[in-house]
């Protein structure tokens, strides 16, 4: 089921979300590779590339509520996406919602989709 509004299309997360442990892993939705993170009680979906040097964040890990890039150790808040103040960068956060037993991730509709979709 894909639900649309003016800005987002909601895509069903194609994997079972494990609520029993912490992890950082790849999530493939709507032709995009995203980063699925569960740390304590926080469940997040972010972009999968570090804005600093393009490293694959799905190979990273969490310390506290910070996603750590595996290459240069840049840190990103898993709730806001903001990097540390010294970094001056951020990662994209994708909204996530639960309906029944399923999760959905919101992806912004492209201008092409808004015009011709």
C-alpha positions, 0 to 999 in steps of 0.5 A: 500500500502506498499512500500519497499526500502533496509532499510524501508517498508512504512506502511499506517497509519491506522487512520485519522491524526487530524491536528487541535489539539495537542495529544499523542496517540497510533498508531498500525502499522505492529504489532508494538505499536508506539506513534503518537504525534502532537504538534503545527506544528510538527507531529512525530512517536516514539517508545512507551516505555521509555528507562529508565524504560519501561513506556508507552509513549502513556500515556505521554504528551508534554511540548513545543516540549518535550514528557514527560514520565508519570512515571519518567518525562524523557523528549524527543525531538519530532524531534530528540528523544534525552533525556535531557543531564542529562538523556543520553538516547533517543527514536526511531524516525520513519520517516513519509511521506504524499502522497495525503491525506494519511500518511505512517510510515517507519519501518526498515526491519528486517534481516529476511525480507531482506533475505527471504522477 
